Every structure is written in structure tokens, then in C-alpha cells.
Amino acid sequence: MATPGPHLEDILRQLEDSIADHRLSPEERQTLARLLREVAPPEEGLRRLRNAAFDLVRNRLTSSGLTARAMTPPAGSPPGHSPTRTGSPRGPGRKPIPRGDQTCGGSGPAESPPAPSSDRGGDVGGRGWEPIPTSGRGLGGPGPADPFSLFQWLEGVVRCLDNARLPAHPPVQSAAWFSPGEACRQAVIRRLGEARRTADICVFTISDDPVSAAVLAAHRRGVALRVITDDTKVGDRGSDIGAMQAAGIPVVIDDPEAHMHHKFALFDGLWLITGSYNWTRQAALTNDENLVETNDPALLREFAGTFERLWARYGPPPSPARTPG
């Protein structure tokens, strides 16, 4: 029988558990990030969690004789939201939530809010902490609530919730093909056919008619193409660079001092193909060549940067730089 996955209530319980010592430890950040990733709550669920975090901090301040007039969730929280259960200890039979392996936010510690000042118990967000009469009963934890520590806890939780709204980058995928044979040629044609916004092509020589037809078809679909190629190959018999220029595709040709010997292309800022494979009939049918395809973000950045440098070096005033999307 399959074990049921975590639910929103598990995240609420994790918030209650983590605030017990008024700090969000790295392990608790990892657990919260993992639970958010596994539950993937909708926007309404994220708002509920945010409200619960504010309620937890407010109740701890109130129990210690403090209140923060700033402790109102920002605009966008549902009006008149119902208070979430707070401060409840683990009941009988509850097991600790296992630790995760991904933290919230950047690699370093989150920026902390200013330390409370001595007058009026400090000021956060332009609103003061004010003593209020209480019964003196606390909600558990290590001692009287420290507004600074609680705000650090709240900042860490809110950062985790904000990160949960960000789209995850797709997992890195890579593939390789080899010639002679149709594999490399078809991989290039397929990637050109799937391009929707941009295609930046930096290839030593382009003379394979099926590949060139795919380039021209992408241009007719409205894909913004740019081509960099080598000056010594433009005049070769069978070169298709002239047809691309005639169709209105921007083409940049290197200077005669050395070869522009790259063979790579970037599609929509999301995919890279590169290798020894020239876009020629000979490379497809007789040569021993290789072609690699990947969506690795680090490689996309490196190759995109190289393309922009070459475009600026060899070309007319460059069009706006493109970055991986």
C-alpha cells in the first residue's frame, strides 16, 4: 500500500515546530523547501501559509507582552482570513518530519532586518513594538519572545514561500548523435523546426539543402534568426548563405585573418547544439562527426556570451543581446 504524501497540514505543522526555538535552522529550511516542493500548494495555499506564519509570530509576541502593529500580512492576503491553529505541540504518535536537501533562498544567510532599538522596544517597518497587558502565559519555547529573532524566522519562511512561486528550471537533458548517417542532420532539422522565438546559428559552413530549408522555414514562421559564418566558405559551390541573406536573415561573416570554425546554434535561449558537425551534405553522409544537444543552463550562458562577442566583433551594430530565457 502506497504511503500518502505530505499535505498542507504537514507544512503548517512544520511551521509550528520550527518556531518553537524562535529560529529557522538550516535543516528546518531544507525541510520546509522539500515539503513545499512535494505538496506544490496553489496560490491560495501559499497565502494561507503566509498568514499562518504571521499569526505564529504575532501570538508569540502577544504572549510575551509585546505586539507589532506591523504584523499584518501584506496586500494580497485574503481579507478576514481565519486564524490558523498556532502553538500546538506534537500530539501523541506524531513523528518528526524527515529532513530535506534543499534550502530556501541563496547560498548565504538571509539579510536580517535592523536590530530593535531601545526606544519603544524597537521599530520594524516604521511601526513600533508596544507593550500590552497580558496574562503572562507563554506559548512554549525557550523564553520570552525576541522580536528580532522572530522576524528572522519570519523572513526565512517568507523567502521559502516566495521561492515556491518560482518556476523550476527543467532538469538538464543531453543527447549525442554521430555521422555518417541521418542522425545529426535530423537533430538539427528537428531543433530548427521546434524553434519559436530565436535561433542564433554560428557554423563554419552551411550547404546542406534540407538543413538550409529548415532555416528558411523558421525565418518564414517569424523566428528571429542570426547567422555567423566563415568568409572562406561563403563563396563555395553549394553554399546557402546567399539564399539566407536574400531572404532577409541577418548574416555576419568573419574577417579573413583566421577561420571562424565554430559549429553551434542556440534555440529560444533554451537549447544548444554543438560539436564537430558542419551543416553540409558531406558531414551527414560520409564524414565521422558528432553533435551534442543540451539545455544545461551553464553551457547556454557560455555559448550565448560567445555568440554575442562574435556578433559584435564581425557584424554591423549588433541587435540587442539575447540571454537564455
N, C-alpha and C positions, 0 to 999 in steps of 0.2 A: 504494500500500500504506500503510495507516494506521500511524502511529508509535505504538508501545506507550507507555502512560502510566507514571508513576513507580510504584515498588513500595516495600515496607517496607525493602528493602535500600538503596534510594536515600536514605531518611531516616537509616538507620544510617550510611551513608557521609557524609551531611551533618553528622551529629554529630561524626564523627571529624575531618572537615575543619575544622569551626568551633572545635574545642578546641585546634587547633594553636598559636594565639597566646594561649590561656588567657582568651579573652573572646568574648562573643557580640555581634557588632556589629549595628546596626540592620538592615543588609542581610541578615545571616545569620538574624536573627529573621524577617524577611519571607519568606525562602526556606523556612525551617522551617514557618512558618504555611501557606504555599502548598502545600507538599508534604503536610502533614497534611490540608489541605482536599481535595486531589486524591486522595490514597490512601484517606482516611477509614478508618483501621485500626480493627478491633474492639477491645473492651476488652483482650483478650489481647495484641493487637499493641501497644497503648499501654503495657501493663505491661512488655512486652519492651523497648520503647524507654526506659522509665524505668530499668529495670535496667541497660541499656546505658550510659545517661548516668552512673549511679552508678559502674559499672565503669571508665568512662573517667577519671573524676576520681580514683578510688582508685588506678588504675595510675599516673597521673602523680604522685600524692603518693608512692607507693611508690618510683618511680624516682628521686625526689629525696631519699630518705632520710626521708620522713615517712609516717605512716599516720594515718588518722582512724578511731577506733573508732566514730564516729557514721556512718561511710559504709556503712550498711546500709539498703537500701530499706525504706520504712515498711511497716507491716502491710498485707496485701492483695497483696503481691508473691508470686508462686508460690514455695513453698519449694523449696530446692535448685535454683534456676534455673541454667541453664548459662551460663558466662561468654560474653559476646559478643566477637567479634574486636575488638581495640582497637589504635589507634595505627598502623594500616596506611596507608602513603602511597598516593596515587593511582597506580594501575598504568598501564602503557602504554596510550595511546589513550583514557583516561578524560577526558571533557570536564567543565569546571566546570558545576555545576548552575545554570541560569538564575535570576536574582533574581526574587522575588515582589513583591507590592504591598500586603501586609497584615501588620501587626506583631502580636506576641503581647502580651497584657496591655493596660494603659491607655495613655493618651497620653503620660504622663511616664515617667521611668526607674523601674524596679522598686525597691522598698525593699531596701536592702542589709543583709546580716547584719552584726553588730558586727565591727569590725576585730579581728584576732587580737591578744591581749595578749602581753606579752613573756615571761610565765612559761609554761613548757611549750609554747611555740610557739603559744599562743592557746587559746581554748576556744570551741567551737561546739556549741550544743545541750546544754551541760552536760558535754561529753566532751572530753578534751584531745587535742591533736595530739602524738604522741610520736615522737621519732627512733627509727629501727630500722636495723640494719645492712643495707646494700645493696652491690651490686657497683659502684655509681656510674654505671652505664649509664643514660642517659635514653631517653625515647621521642620525641625530637624536640621542636620548639617553640623559643620564644625564650630559654629558660634554665631555671633551677631553678623548680620549681612554687611558686606563691604561693597558699597555701590560701584567702586572701580572694578573689583573682581567680577561682579555680576555683569557689568557692561562688557567686559572682555568675553565672558561666556556668551552673552547675547550676540556680540559681534561675530564670534566664531560660528554660532548656529545660523545666523542670517546669511553669512557668507556661504555656508553649505547649501542653504535653501536656494540662494541665487545661482550657485553653480549647477544645481539640479535643473534649472531652466535652460541651461546652455545645451545646444545640440552636440552630441558626442561626435567626434571625428570618426569616420568609418574605420574599421580595422584595416591595417596595412595588408594589401593584396599585391602579389607579384606573380609574373609568369614569364617564361622564356620560350623562344622558338628558334629554329635553326633552318638554314638552307644548305644545299639546294632543295627546292620543293616550294609548295604554295603557302606554307605556314606563315612565314614572315610577311609576305605580300598581303595575305588575307587579314593579318592582325593590323597592319597599317590601314587598309581599306575600312575595316570594321570601326577602328577608332575614329577615322575621319567621318564616317557615316553617323556616329553617335554624338559628335561634337554639336553643341547647341549655341554657345556664345562666342568662344575664341579658339583659334588654333595658331600657335606660333611654331613655325617649321624652320629648322636650322639644319640643312642637309647639303652635303658636298655636291651631289649631282642628282637631278630628278629627270628621268627619261622613260620611266615605265608607264605606258599609256593607261592601264587600269588604275594605277595609283593617282596619276595626274587627273584622270576623270573624276575620281573621288574628291580631289582637292577643289576642282572647279564646281562640282555639285555642292560642296559645303559652302562655297562662296555664293552660289545662287540662292541657297537657303537663308542667307543673311548672316552666316558665321563670319566674324571679323578675323580675317587671316593676315598674317605677316610671314614673309619668307626671307630667309638669309641663305645665300648660296655662294659658291666659289666662282671667281671670274673666269678661270680657265675652262670651266665646264659649260658655261652659258652658250658658247658657240659650237658645242659638239653637235654632231649629227644626231637627231632624235631628241635633243633637249626640249623639255616642255616649259622652260622658264619664260620664253617669249609669249607663249599662249596665256600663261598666268598674268603676265604684265598687261597683255592686250585686254584681258577680261577685267582689269582694274584692281587686281590683287597687289598690294604694296610689296615690292621685292627690293631687297638690299643686296648688293654684290660687294665682296671683299676687295681689298686693294691687291695689286699684283706682286707684292713683296713676298708673300707666303700663302700657303693654302689655308682656306677655311675648311677644315677637314672633319668637322663635327657631323654626326648623324643623329639628331634627336628632335623631338617635337613634343609640345605641351598642349593639352586639350582642356579648355574650360578652367585652367588652373588646378585641375583635379587629377589628371593623368599624365604620365610621362612615358614615352617610348624612346629607347636609345640602344645603341650597340654598333657593331661594325657594318650593319646592313645599309647600303645605299639604296635609294629608291629607283633601281634600274632593273631592266629585264634580266641582265646577266647575273645580278646579285640573287635574283629569285630562282633562276633556272640552273645555273652552273657553278656559282661560287660557294665556298664554305663560309657562311656568315652567321651572325647571331643577332637577335633582337630581344630586348628585355622591356617589359611593361610593368609599371608600379604606380601606386598612389601614395607612396611614402612622403609625408609632409616635408621632412628634411631634404630629401632629394629634389622635390618640387621647388623648394626655395632656392637651392643652389643652382639648378638649371635655369630657373626663371631669371635669377640675377645675371647669369652668364648671357642669356639671350638679350636682356636689356642693355648690357655693356656692349655687346657686338652691334646691336641695332644703333646705338648712339655713336659708335666708332665709325661704322661704314655708311650709315644712312643719311638721309635728309633729316631735318628737325624731327626727332622721334615723337611718335604719338604717346599719350600718357602711359606710364609704366603700368604693367599688369602684375598683380600679386596673386599667389594661389588663393582660390576662393573657398 
